[in-house]
């Protein structure tokens, strides 16, 4: 497994942050990521359902969902939403 240098991770321990677009009407049914994920909405409005709770997030809002937690997501915005997404804990340089 490759190590991740300081330029590829944030101070919070997340790595490879990436801004992704989600088209109007986009949705993804229940799924379970194998890693912790953190998202920050850059533009638009998104809905997440996690553990029977509904979260609506807008620009500047941040949402964390732990690994192995079933959730669903959809774009509520009348246009393209954008989210910065990052996984928690890659194989970090210096992390045993």
Secondary structure, 3 states (H helix, E strand, C coil): CCCECHHHECCCCEEEEEEEEECCCCEEEEEECCCCEEEEEEECEEEEEECCEEEEEECCCEEEECCCCEEEEEECCCCCEEEEEEEECCCECCCC
